[in-house]
Amino acid sequence: SQTIHQWPATLVQPVGSPLSLECTVEGTSNPNLYWYRQAAGRGLQLLFYSIGIGQISSEVPQNLSASRPQDRQFILSSKKLLLSDSGFYLCAWSVRGLSGELFFGEGSRLTVL
Amino acid sequence: SQQGEEDPQALSIQEGENATMNCSYKTSINNLQWYRQNSGRGLVHLILIRSNEREKHSGRLRVTLDTSKKSSSLLITASRAADTASYFCATSGGSNYKLTFGKGTLLTVNP
């Protein structure tokens, strides 16, 4: 069966520090991969999605970046965090070519101080 | 934007009652999906309804879709305390690999 792992689960970082959140998917090949951010009490904002290795689409201009070094690995990064980067980050995957049902990780809560 | 908007923002009911949540969207869709999120957790897919379908059932869940009104509803029958969660609708438009989520309805089921 397919599983998705996301880490770290919780992160407290100072303003201006770097960020790396990692997500891996097991049990499937060629998945579409996604990073969403959820602000407190708000909906999900799509940050990045990827339909293949090295293919990253950015939805929102920001100081974050994403990379997909391997087929089932998706990394969210920042060189210098801002206070506004605080939030709940969710990685998700979907089966390429199908209806787009998403399977989410358990999330990473980032607090920037 | 295809973003769905759920209504109400919050709903509090007693165990055993039915809960109805609504979702409206702005542009044409391929399908509409409902997800559930327990506090501090990831989202879990509940049900998907395609644009050519009008109603779909899964267990205690019933989803309707009215494309002429660009709206959908999620009905949870005989609610349980364990149904307490946030519920989101998400729409898929021109490209099936991109979902746009609404802000969600927070459902509280009181025992």
gemmi code that builds the backbone of each chain (N, CA, C; Angstrom):
import gemmi

chains = {
    "A": [
        ("SER", (0.841, -1.183, 0.000), (0.000, 0.000, 0.000), (0.884, 1.244, 0.000)),
        ("GLN", (0.264, 2.352, -0.418), (1.029, 3.584, -0.505), (1.033, 4.328, 0.826)),
        ("THR", (2.168, 4.926, 1.129), (2.274, 5.754, 2.336), (3.031, 7.016, 2.004)),
        ("ILE", (2.794, 8.024, 2.788), (3.490, 9.297, 2.619), (4.049, 9.718, 3.969)),
        ("HIS", (5.304, 10.114, 3.963), (5.980, 10.522, 5.180), (6.426, 11.968, 5.034)),
        ("GLN", (6.219, 12.714, 6.079), (6.562, 14.137, 6.052), (7.241, 14.471, 7.370)),
        ("TRP", (8.359, 15.197, 7.278), (9.050, 15.580, 8.509), (9.851, 16.857, 8.317)),
        ("PRO", (10.181, 17.574, 9.416), (9.766, 17.251, 10.780), (8.306, 17.593, 11.026)),
        ("ALA", (7.735, 17.067, 12.079), (6.336, 17.331, 12.403), (6.162, 18.730, 12.993)),
        ("THR", (7.153, 19.169, 13.737), (7.090, 20.485, 14.365), (8.446, 21.152, 14.260)),
        ("LEU", (8.425, 22.446, 14.000), (9.670, 23.181, 13.809), (9.480, 24.604, 14.309)),
        ("VAL", (10.410, 25.067, 15.113), (10.432, 26.461, 15.568), (11.745, 27.059, 15.103)),
        ("GLN", (11.646, 28.097, 14.274), (12.835, 28.654, 13.667), (12.865, 30.171, 13.845)),
        ("PRO", (14.045, 30.766, 13.991), (14.121, 32.233, 14.053), (13.995, 32.849, 12.664)),
        ("VAL", (13.532, 34.081, 12.636), (13.477, 34.833, 11.385), (14.859, 34.871, 10.752)),
        ("GLY", (14.919, 34.658, 9.454), (16.174, 34.719, 8.732), (16.916, 33.405, 8.640)),
        ("SER", (16.416, 32.394, 9.322), (17.085, 31.085, 9.272), (16.563, 30.297, 8.068)),
        ("PRO", (17.307, 29.268, 7.655), (16.866, 28.460, 6.515), (15.824, 27.427, 6.932)),
        ("LEU", (15.180, 26.857, 5.921), (14.138, 25.864, 6.155), (14.297, 24.713, 5.175)),
        ("SER", (14.056, 23.518, 5.673), (13.960, 22.362, 4.789), (12.924, 21.405, 5.343)),
        ("LEU", (11.845, 21.212, 4.602), (10.826, 20.222, 4.943), (10.884, 19.138, 3.880)),
        ("GLU", (10.809, 17.897, 4.331), (10.961, 16.803, 3.396), (9.735, 15.893, 3.383)),
        ("CYS", (9.464, 15.366, 2.221), (8.300, 14.507, 2.022), (8.700, 13.364, 1.099)),
        ("THR", (8.366, 12.142, 1.491), (8.616, 11.014, 0.615), (7.365, 10.149, 0.528)),
        ("VAL", (7.199, 9.546, -0.620), (6.051, 8.682, -0.875), (6.575, 7.279, -1.144)),
        ("GLU", (5.907, 6.289, -0.608), (6.277, 4.902, -0.829), (5.125, 4.145, -1.464)),
        ("GLY", (5.461, 3.143, -2.252), (4.440, 2.246, -2.775), (3.790, 2.691, -4.063)),
        ("THR", (4.330, 3.707, -4.700), (3.792, 4.153, -5.976), (4.917, 4.767, -6.796)),
        ("SER", (4.690, 4.893, -8.082), (5.687, 5.497, -8.962), (5.068, 6.658, -9.729)),
        ("ASN", (5.926, 7.606, -10.098), (5.502, 8.759, -10.901), (4.319, 9.518, -10.311)),
        ("PRO", (4.317, 9.752, -9.009), (3.174, 10.491, -8.465), (3.264, 11.980, -8.790)),
        ("ASN", (2.125, 12.632, -8.804), (2.127, 14.090, -8.737), (2.356, 14.432, -7.260)),
        ("LEU", (3.155, 15.456, -7.011), (3.472, 15.845, -5.639), (3.113, 17.306, -5.415)),
        ("TYR", (2.710, 17.606, -4.178), (2.199, 18.929, -3.871), (2.694, 19.401, -2.507)),
        ("TRP", (2.872, 20.711, -2.387), (3.035, 21.363, -1.093), (1.911, 22.391, -0.940)),
        ("TYR", (1.173, 22.251, 0.156), (0.147, 23.221, 0.519), (0.543, 23.870, 1.844)),
        ("ARG", (0.046, 25.080, 2.062), (0.200, 25.737, 3.357), (-1.180, 26.101, 3.882)),
        ("GLN", (-1.340, 25.916, 5.174), (-2.608, 26.229, 5.826), (-2.342, 27.182, 6.981)),
        ("ALA", (-2.829, 28.414, 6.859), (-2.729, 29.360, 7.953), (-3.804, 29.016, 8.977)),
        ("ALA", (-3.628, 29.488, 10.191), (-4.546, 29.159, 11.285), (-5.983, 29.490, 10.908)),
        ("GLY", (-6.876, 28.488, 10.997), (-8.283, 28.695, 10.726), (-8.612, 29.008, 9.279)),
        ("ARG", (-7.691, 28.720, 8.382), (-7.914, 29.058, 6.983), (-7.878, 27.806, 6.114)),
        ("GLY", (-8.164, 28.016, 4.862), (-8.109, 26.915, 3.911), (-6.696, 26.630, 3.473)),
        ("LEU", (-6.582, 25.774, 2.507), (-5.269, 25.363, 2.016), (-4.870, 26.190, 0.805)),
        ("GLN", (-3.639, 26.637, 0.828), (-3.093, 27.399, -0.288), (-2.057, 26.538, -0.991)),
        ("LEU", (-2.255, 26.291, -2.272), (-1.296, 25.506, -3.035), (-0.040, 26.331, -3.268)),
        ("LEU", (1.090, 25.792, -2.846), (2.368, 26.486, -3.012), (3.104, 25.996, -4.258)),
        ("PHE", (3.303, 24.702, -4.347), (4.048, 24.104, -5.453), (3.403, 22.769, -5.825)),
        ("TYR", (3.553, 22.396, -7.095), (3.210, 21.040, -7.489), (4.212, 20.576, -8.524)),
        ("SER", (4.327, 19.261, -8.624), (5.319, 18.665, -9.509), (4.735, 17.433, -10.168)),
        ("ILE", (4.886, 17.359, -11.485), (4.398, 16.191, -12.209), (5.546, 15.274, -12.626)),
        ("GLY", (6.775, 15.620, -12.238), (7.903, 14.762, -12.561), (9.184, 15.297, -11.954)),
        ("ILE", (10.222, 14.483, -11.995), (11.515, 14.874, -11.439), (11.978, 16.171, -12.086)),
        ("GLY", (12.357, 17.131, -11.253), (12.869, 18.396, -11.739), (11.826, 19.326, -12.315)),
        ("GLN", (10.556, 18.909, -12.347), (9.479, 19.735, -12.896), (8.662, 20.297, -11.748)),
        ("ILE", (8.868, 21.583, -11.477), (8.216, 22.243, -10.355), (7.425, 23.429, -10.878)),
        ("SER", (6.180, 23.521, -10.449), (5.354, 24.684, -10.782), (5.041, 25.427, -9.499)),
        ("SER", (5.255, 26.732, -9.539), (5.012, 27.578, -8.376), (3.694, 28.310, -8.548)),
        ("GLU", (2.891, 28.278, -7.508), (1.584, 28.919, -7.571), (1.579, 30.304, -6.940)),
        ("VAL", (2.413, 30.520, -5.981), (2.382, 31.775, -5.232), (3.799, 32.328, -5.122)),
        ("PRO", (4.017, 33.569, -5.546), (5.362, 34.154, -5.398), (5.703, 34.342, -3.921)),
        ("GLN", (6.868, 33.904, -3.512), (7.226, 33.942, -2.102), (8.709, 33.629, -1.972)),
        ("ASN", (9.177, 33.574, -0.746), (10.587, 33.260, -0.552), (10.797, 31.774, -0.314)),
        ("LEU", (9.859, 30.944, -0.732), (9.998, 29.508, -0.616), (10.336, 28.921, -1.977)),
        ("SER", (10.951, 27.751, -1.960), (11.233, 27.031, -3.191), (10.996, 25.559, -2.952)),
        ("ALA", (10.831, 24.810, -4.024), (10.624, 23.372, -3.912), (11.535, 22.666, -4.887)),
        ("SER", (11.888, 21.435, -4.525), (12.707, 20.628, -5.410), (12.231, 19.193, -5.361)),
        ("ARG", (12.478, 18.490, -6.447), (12.095, 17.075, -6.533), (13.316, 16.324, -7.074)),
        ("PRO", (14.240, 15.993, -6.170), (15.476, 15.345, -6.620), (15.287, 13.888, -7.041)),
        ("GLN", (14.263, 13.261, -6.501), (13.960, 11.873, -6.867), (12.455, 11.762, -7.134)),
        ("ASP", (12.062, 10.679, -7.761), (10.672, 10.521, -8.193), (9.683, 10.676, -7.054)),
        ("ARG", (10.035, 10.166, -5.870), (9.082, 10.143, -4.763), (9.525, 11.007, -3.585)),
        ("GLN", (10.340, 12.002, -3.874), (10.841, 12.888, -2.839), (10.558, 14.331, -3.228)),
        ("PHE", (9.991, 15.072, -2.290), (9.636, 16.462, -2.552), (10.107, 17.288, -1.361)),
        ("ILE", (10.861, 18.338, -1.626), (11.469, 19.128, -0.557), (11.027, 20.583, -0.679)),
        ("LEU", (10.653, 21.155, 0.444), (10.289, 22.580, 0.511), (11.381, 23.303, 1.271)),
        ("SER", (11.878, 24.390, 0.687), (13.027, 25.073, 1.277), (12.827, 26.578, 1.316)),
        ("SER", (13.622, 27.185, 2.183), (13.730, 28.636, 2.196), (15.142, 28.986, 2.641)),
        ("LYS", (15.694, 30.032, 2.077), (17.026, 30.465, 2.496), (16.927, 31.356, 3.733)),
        ("LYS", (15.846, 32.146, 3.802), (15.669, 33.065, 4.934), (14.188, 33.158, 5.274)),
        ("LEU", (13.811, 32.608, 6.404), (12.409, 32.596, 6.794), (11.916, 33.969, 7.227)),
        ("LEU", (10.642, 34.215, 6.931), (9.948, 35.418, 7.378), (8.901, 35.016, 8.419)),
        ("LEU", (8.476, 35.973, 9.214), (7.419, 35.695, 10.188), (6.173, 35.136, 9.492)),
        ("SER", (5.889, 35.671, 8.311), (4.689, 35.272, 7.577), (4.765, 33.854, 7.025)),
        ("ASP", (5.927, 33.217, 7.151), (6.053, 31.825, 6.697), (5.497, 30.835, 7.713)),
        ("SER", (5.169, 31.308, 8.902), (4.588, 30.414, 9.906), (3.297, 29.806, 9.383)),
        ("GLY", (3.089, 28.537, 9.708), (1.872, 27.875, 9.263), (2.018, 26.377, 9.317)),
        ("PHE", (1.009, 25.716, 8.809), (0.958, 24.257, 8.766), (1.166, 23.843, 7.321)),
        ("TYR", (2.254, 23.131, 7.069), (2.615, 22.747, 5.711), (2.249, 21.290, 5.479)),
        ("LEU", (1.576, 21.071, 4.378), (1.090, 19.738, 4.059), (1.625, 19.284, 2.713)),
        ("CYS", (2.188, 18.110, 2.715), (2.625, 17.471, 1.478), (1.532, 16.501, 1.054)),
        ("ALA", (1.356, 16.342, -0.237), (0.337, 15.420, -0.732), (0.794, 14.821, -2.053)),
        ("TRP", (0.193, 13.692, -2.381), (0.482, 13.092, -3.678), (-0.822, 12.633, -4.328)),
        ("SER", (-0.774, 12.477, -5.635), (-1.913, 11.933, -6.367), (-1.387, 11.040, -7.484)),
        ("VAL", (-2.236, 10.166, -7.947), (-1.874, 9.283, -9.040), (-1.956, 10.064, -10.343)),
        ("ARG", (-0.878, 10.036, -11.083), (-0.853, 10.788, -12.331), (-1.874, 10.243, -13.303)),
        ("GLY", (-2.599, 11.160, -13.914), (-3.516, 10.770, -14.977), (-4.915, 10.431, -14.502)),
        ("LEU", (-5.130, 10.384, -13.229), (-6.469, 10.059, -12.737), (-7.179, 11.325, -12.244)),
        ("SER", (-8.188, 11.104, -11.425), (-9.121, 12.188, -11.123), (-8.593, 13.251, -10.182)),
        ("GLY", (-7.412, 13.032, -9.616), (-6.840, 14.077, -8.789), (-7.088, 13.945, -7.311)),
        ("GLU", (-7.566, 12.789, -6.839), (-7.705, 12.577, -5.395), (-6.341, 12.691, -4.745)),
        ("LEU", (-6.276, 13.492, -3.696), (-5.014, 13.726, -2.996), (-4.904, 12.880, -1.735)),
        ("PHE", (-3.669, 12.433, -1.472), (-3.352, 11.712, -0.250), (-2.338, 12.560, 0.509)),
        ("PHE", (-2.706, 12.956, 1.713), (-1.917, 13.920, 2.463), (-1.030, 13.267, 3.510)),
        ("GLY", (0.101, 13.938, 3.768), (0.905, 13.603, 4.921), (0.292, 14.205, 6.170)),
        ("GLU", (0.969, 13.989, 7.300), (0.433, 14.440, 8.575), (0.766, 15.904, 8.877)),
        ("GLY", (1.543, 16.522, 8.026), (1.784, 17.954, 8.176), (3.013, 18.295, 8.999)),
        ("SER", (3.519, 19.492, 8.750), (4.648, 20.043, 9.506), (4.243, 21.427, 9.990)),
        ("ARG", (4.264, 21.598, 11.304), (3.877, 22.903, 11.839), (5.122, 23.732, 12.044)),
        ("LEU", (5.195, 24.844, 11.340), (6.336, 25.746, 11.392), (5.953, 27.022, 12.119)),
        ("THR", (6.736, 27.352, 13.125), (6.586, 28.625, 13.825), (7.858, 29.414, 13.638)),
        ("VAL", (7.737, 30.592, 13.076), (8.889, 31.466, 12.878), (8.808, 32.579, 13.917)),
        ("LEU", (9.870, 32.719, 14.707), (9.871, 33.704, 15.798), (10.823, 34.855, 15.524)),
    ],
    "B": [
        ("SER", (-10.975, 32.482, -10.239), (-10.528, 31.433, -9.343), (-11.619, 30.372, -9.211)),
        ("GLN", (-11.204, 29.110, -9.073), (-12.168, 28.045, -8.900), (-12.419, 27.760, -7.437)),
        ("GLN", (-11.873, 28.562, -6.567), (-11.895, 28.226, -5.159), (-13.298, 27.994, -4.661)),
        ("GLY", (-13.461, 26.874, -3.925), (-14.733, 26.599, -3.297), (-14.857, 27.370, -2.013)),
        ("GLU", (-16.063, 27.709, -1.659), (-16.337, 28.396, -0.408), (-17.376, 27.601, 0.351)),
        ("GLU", (-17.010, 27.144, 1.559), (-17.928, 26.336, 2.339), (-18.833, 27.223, 3.194)),
        ("ASP", (-19.973, 26.685, 3.465), (-20.955, 27.386, 4.286), (-21.724, 26.340, 5.081)),
        ("PRO", (-21.919, 26.487, 6.391), (-21.428, 27.598, 7.213), (-19.952, 27.454, 7.552)),
        ("GLN", (-19.366, 28.450, 8.170), (-17.979, 28.350, 8.606), (-17.859, 27.416, 9.788)),
        ("ALA", (-18.902, 27.385, 10.623), (-18.898, 26.504, 11.788), (-20.308, 25.982, 12.012)),
        ("LEU", (-20.376, 24.747, 12.491), (-21.657, 24.077, 12.706), (-21.543, 23.218, 13.955)),
        ("SER", (-22.477, 23.388, 14.873), (-22.482, 22.606, 16.102), (-23.809, 21.877, 16.230)),
        ("ILE", (-23.746, 20.556, 16.372), (-24.961, 19.754, 16.445), (-24.819, 18.708, 17.550)),
        ("GLN", (-25.928, 18.039, 17.844), (-25.918, 16.950, 18.814), (-25.730, 15.624, 18.102)),
        ("GLU", (-25.125, 14.720, 18.817), (-24.921, 13.372, 18.285), (-26.259, 12.805, 17.819)),
        ("GLY", (-26.237, 12.149, 16.662), (-27.465, 11.569, 16.129), (-28.141, 12.455, 15.099)),
        ("GLU", (-27.874, 13.741, 15.149), (-28.471, 14.656, 14.168), (-27.710, 14.568, 12.847)),
        ("ASN", (-28.326, 15.113, 11.818), (-27.670, 15.193, 10.522), (-26.939, 16.525, 10.394)),
        ("ALA", (-25.838, 16.507, 9.657), (-25.069, 17.730, 9.419), (-24.997, 17.978, 7.919)),
        ("THR", (-25.303, 19.189, 7.526), (-25.234, 19.554, 6.114), (-24.282, 20.721, 5.933)),
        ("MET", (-23.344, 20.553, 5.017), (-22.401, 21.599, 4.688), (-22.492, 21.882, 3.195)),
        ("ASN", (-22.326, 23.128, 2.838), (-22.461, 23.530, 1.448), (-21.157, 24.099, 0.908)),
        ("CYS", (-21.023, 23.994, -0.400), (-19.826, 24.491, -1.066), (-20.251, 25.167, -2.353)),
        ("SER", (-19.747, 26.348, -2.593), (-19.997, 27.029, -3.868), (-18.672, 27.301, -4.545)),
        ("TYR", (-18.685, 27.305, -5.862), (-17.467, 27.550, -6.618), (-17.793, 28.451, -7.800)),
        ("LYS", (-16.758, 28.877, -8.523), (-16.980, 29.955, -9.481), (-16.921, 29.545, -10.942)),
        ("THR", (-16.072, 28.562, -11.269), (-15.913, 28.240, -12.683), (-16.232, 26.771, -12.923)),
        ("SER", (-16.212, 26.354, -14.173), (-16.551, 24.973, -14.505), (-15.514, 24.022, -13.910)),
        ("ILE", (-15.975, 22.832, -13.577), (-15.117, 21.864, -12.900), (-15.162, 20.511, -13.592)),
        ("ASN", (-14.141, 19.712, -13.357), (-14.138, 18.304, -13.767), (-14.746, 17.434, -12.670)),
        ("ASN", (-14.373, 17.742, -11.462), (-14.939, 17.029, -10.335), (-14.852, 17.890, -9.086)),
        ("LEU", (-15.575, 17.488, -8.076), (-15.545, 18.167, -6.788), (-15.313, 17.101, -5.728)),
        ("GLN", (-14.446, 17.418, -4.779), (-14.086, 16.446, -3.752), (-14.335, 17.036, -2.369)),
        ("TRP", (-14.609, 16.154, -1.434), (-14.735, 16.556, -0.030), (-13.663, 15.854, 0.780)),
        ("TYR", (-13.062, 16.624, 1.685), (-12.014, 16.119, 2.559), (-12.361, 16.444, 4.002)),
        ("ARG", (-11.784, 15.672, 4.880), (-11.963, 15.871, 6.310), (-10.593, 16.079, 6.936)),
        ("GLN", (-10.534, 16.953, 7.944), (-9.282, 17.200, 8.658), (-9.558, 17.251, 10.149)),
        ("ASN", (-8.988, 16.311, 10.865), (-9.015, 16.390, 12.329), (-7.978, 17.420, 12.753)),
        ("SER", (-8.203, 18.026, 13.890), (-7.361, 19.123, 14.348), (-5.888, 18.733, 14.364)),
        ("GLY", (-5.073, 19.522, 13.668), (-3.637, 19.303, 13.672), (-3.157, 18.127, 12.840)),
        ("ARG", (-4.020, 17.582, 12.011), (-3.667, 16.421, 11.209), (-3.747, 16.739, 9.721)),
        ("GLY", (-3.336, 15.795, 8.911), (-3.489, 15.943, 7.468), (-4.931, 15.722, 7.041)),
        ("LEU", (-5.205, 16.048, 5.779), (-6.555, 15.859, 5.265), (-6.746, 14.440, 4.761)),
        ("VAL", (-7.976, 13.987, 4.865), (-8.344, 12.649, 4.400), (-9.464, 12.786, 3.376)),
        ("HIS", (-9.283, 12.137, 2.242), (-10.278, 12.187, 1.181), (-11.524, 11.430, 1.602)),
        ("LEU", (-12.688, 12.049, 1.391), (-13.950, 11.400, 1.728), (-14.678, 10.877, 0.500)),
        ("ILE", (-14.873, 11.738, -0.471), (-15.714, 11.368, -1.597), (-15.451, 12.307, -2.766)),
        ("LEU", (-15.606, 11.786, -3.959), (-15.422, 12.555, -5.187), (-16.679, 12.439, -6.028)),
        ("ILE", (-17.126, 13.550, -6.562), (-18.276, 13.526, -7.456), (-17.876, 14.229, -8.753)),
        ("ARG", (-18.150, 13.579, -9.864), (-17.765, 14.114, -11.160), (-18.815, 15.120, -11.651)),
        ("SER", (-18.420, 15.919, -12.582), (-19.296, 16.998, -13.055), (-20.563, 16.478, -13.723)),
        ("ASN", (-20.549, 15.218, -14.188), (-21.747, 14.665, -14.836), (-22.591, 13.831, -13.867)),
        ("GLU", (-22.234, 13.866, -12.597), (-23.005, 13.173, -11.569), (-23.780, 14.188, -10.742)),
        ("ARG", (-24.913, 13.771, -10.211), (-25.740, 14.671, -9.419), (-25.745, 14.290, -7.927)),
        ("GLU", (-25.527, 13.020, -7.662), (-25.586, 12.574, -6.266), (-24.699, 11.348, -6.111)),
        ("LYS", (-24.102, 11.262, -4.917), (-23.251, 10.114, -4.643), (-23.318, 9.802, -3.148)),
        ("HIS", (-23.256, 8.501, -2.830), (-23.342, 8.075, -1.442), (-22.097, 7.271, -1.081)),
        ("SER", (-21.704, 7.391, 0.176), (-20.654, 6.548, 0.714), (-20.895, 6.417, 2.208)),
        ("GLY", (-21.416, 5.257, 2.624), (-21.722, 5.076, 4.039), (-22.735, 6.096, 4.518)),
        ("ARG", (-22.368, 6.867, 5.544), (-23.269, 7.897, 6.076), (-23.139, 9.232, 5.345)),
        ("LEU", (-22.351, 9.257, 4.285), (-22.139, 10.493, 3.540), (-22.992, 10.511, 2.283)),
        ("ARG", (-23.549, 11.687, 2.029), (-24.286, 11.893, 0.786), (-23.843, 13.233, 0.216)),
        ("VAL", (-23.399, 13.201, -1.027), (-22.944, 14.419, -1.683), (-23.838, 14.689, -2.888)),
        ("THR", (-24.220, 15.931, -3.043), (-24.951, 16.344, -4.234), (-24.153, 17.407, -4.963)),
        ("LEU", (-24.375, 17.510, -6.251), (-23.704, 18.494, -7.077), (-24.707, 19.113, -8.035)),
        ("ASP", (-24.764, 20.418, -8.042), (-25.618, 21.157, -8.962), (-24.719, 22.081, -9.778)),
        ("THR", (-24.363, 21.644, -10.962), (-23.429, 22.430, -11.761), (-24.065, 23.720, -12.288)),
        ("SER", (-25.391, 23.734, -12.406), (-26.048, 24.965, -12.880), (-25.956, 26.063, -11.831)),
        ("LYS", (-25.926, 25.663, -10.566), (-25.781, 26.627, -9.471), (-24.355, 26.697, -8.961)),
        ("LYS", (-23.503, 25.882, -9.523), (-22.110, 25.815, -9.071), (-22.058, 25.611, -7.549)),
        ("SER", (-22.729, 24.571, -7.118), (-22.751, 24.311, -5.687), (-22.815, 22.814, -5.415)),
        ("SER", (-22.384, 22.460, -4.206), (-22.399, 21.077, -3.759), (-22.769, 21.069, -2.283)),
        ("SER", (-23.323, 19.961, -1.835), (-23.586, 19.813, -0.413), (-23.092, 18.456, 0.057)),
        ("LEU", (-22.643, 18.441, 1.299), (-22.223, 17.210, 1.967), (-23.144, 17.005, 3.154)),
        ("LEU", (-23.802, 15.860, 3.175), (-24.690, 15.502, 4.277), (-24.078, 14.337, 5.027)),
        ("ILE", (-23.930, 14.508, 6.328), (-23.493, 13.416, 7.198), (-24.698, 13.030, 8.045)),
        ("THR", (-25.152, 11.806, 7.887), (-26.335, 11.368, 8.636), (-25.926, 10.717, 9.945)),
        ("ALA", (-26.831, 10.784, 10.916), (-26.632, 10.137, 12.214), (-25.236, 10.428, 12.748)),
        ("SER", (-24.939, 11.687, 12.929), (-23.575, 12.098, 13.287), (-23.132, 11.505, 14.618)),
        ("ARG", (-21.821, 11.388, 14.731), (-21.180, 10.860, 15.934), (-20.164, 11.866, 16.435)),
        ("ALA", (-19.805, 11.768, 17.686), (-18.796, 12.681, 18.235), (-17.493, 12.592, 17.439)),
        ("ALA", (-17.198, 11.406, 16.921), (-15.964, 11.205, 16.153), (-15.992, 11.912, 14.798)),
        ("ASP", (-17.153, 12.407, 14.388), (-17.236, 13.171, 13.139), (-16.753, 14.605, 13.315)),
        ("THR", (-16.501, 15.006, 14.547), (-15.996, 16.357, 14.811), (-14.689, 16.570, 14.057)),
        ("ALA", (-14.681, 17.561, 13.183), (-13.524, 17.816, 12.314), (-13.849, 19.021, 11.441)),
        ("SER", (-12.882, 19.437, 10.651), (-13.124, 20.441, 9.608), (-13.324, 19.713, 8.292)),
        ("TYR", (-14.266, 20.211, 7.508), (-14.585, 19.592, 6.228), (-14.350, 20.605, 5.115)),
        ("PHE", (-13.636, 20.169, 4.088), (-13.261, 21.044, 2.979), (-13.780, 20.487, 1.669)),
        ("CYS", (-14.231, 21.381, 0.823), (-14.484, 20.984, -0.552), (-13.306, 21.441, -1.402)),
        ("ALA", (-13.070, 20.729, -2.482), (-11.967, 21.053, -3.376), (-12.425, 20.805, -4.805)),
        ("THR", (-12.044, 21.699, -5.674), (-12.481, 21.582, -7.060), (-11.295, 21.352, -7.982)),
        ("SER", (-11.565, 20.588, -9.007), (-10.584, 20.298, -10.032), (-11.150, 20.768, -11.358)),
        ("GLY", (-10.378, 21.615, -12.042), (-10.892, 22.209, -13.264), (-10.201, 21.686, -14.502)),
        ("GLY", (-9.547, 22.566, -15.217), (-8.945, 22.185, -16.493), (-7.872, 21.115, -16.370)),
        ("SER", (-7.128, 21.161, -15.272), (-6.079, 20.159, -15.084), (-6.390, 19.356, -13.833)),
        ("ASN", (-6.564, 18.054, -13.985), (-6.982, 17.234, -12.857), (-5.940, 17.141, -11.757)),
        ("TYR", (-4.709, 17.568, -12.047), (-3.687, 17.410, -11.017), (-3.588, 18.612, -10.108)),
        ("LYS", (-4.511, 19.537, -10.221), (-4.449, 20.703, -9.353), (-5.797, 20.922, -8.688)),
        ("LEU", (-5.833, 20.806, -7.365), (-7.051, 21.015, -6.602), (-7.001, 22.344, -5.881)),
        ("THR", (-8.134, 23.032, -5.863), (-8.254, 24.285, -5.128), (-9.241, 24.073, -3.998)),
        ("PHE", (-8.808, 24.398, -2.786), (-9.601, 24.141, -1.585), (-10.303, 25.392, -1.085)),
        ("GLY", (-11.450, 25.175, -0.446), (-12.125, 26.240, 0.266), (-11.558, 26.376, 1.664)),
        ("LYS", (-12.202, 27.238, 2.471), (-11.697, 27.513, 3.822), (-12.235, 26.540, 4.852)),
        ("GLY", (-13.214, 25.755, 4.491), (-13.677, 24.698, 5.370), (-14.824, 25.053, 6.294)),
        ("THR", (-15.518, 24.013, 6.729), (-16.561, 24.113, 7.758), (-16.095, 23.323, 8.964)),
        ("LEU", (-16.071, 23.972, 10.117), (-15.718, 23.280, 11.356), (-16.990, 22.687, 11.957)),
        ("LEU", (-17.050, 21.365, 11.972), (-18.207, 20.651, 12.526), (-17.880, 20.148, 13.914)),
        ("THR", (-18.727, 20.484, 14.852), (-18.608, 19.974, 16.214), (-19.847, 19.153, 16.516)),
        ("VAL", (-19.633, 17.901, 16.865), (-20.740, 17.023, 17.233), (-20.648, 16.773, 18.737)),
        ("ASN", (-21.643, 17.250, 19.444), (-21.641, 17.153, 20.902), (-22.280, 15.835, 21.355)),
        ("PRO", (-21.601, 15.131, 22.270), (-22.141, 13.839, 22.727), (-23.363, 14.012, 23.613)),
    ],
}
model = gemmi.Model(1)
for chain_id, residues in chains.items():
    chain = gemmi.Chain(chain_id)
    for i, (resn, *xyz) in enumerate(residues, 1):
        res = gemmi.Residue()
        res.name, res.seqid = resn, gemmi.SeqId(i, " ")
        for name, pos in zip(("N", "CA", "C"), xyz):
            atom = gemmi.Atom()
            atom.name, atom.element = name, gemmi.Element(name[0])
            atom.pos, atom.b_iso = gemmi.Position(*pos), 0.0
            res.add_atom(atom)
        chain.add_residue(res)
    model.add_chain(chain)
structure = gemmi.Structure()
structure.add_model(model)
structure.setup_entities()
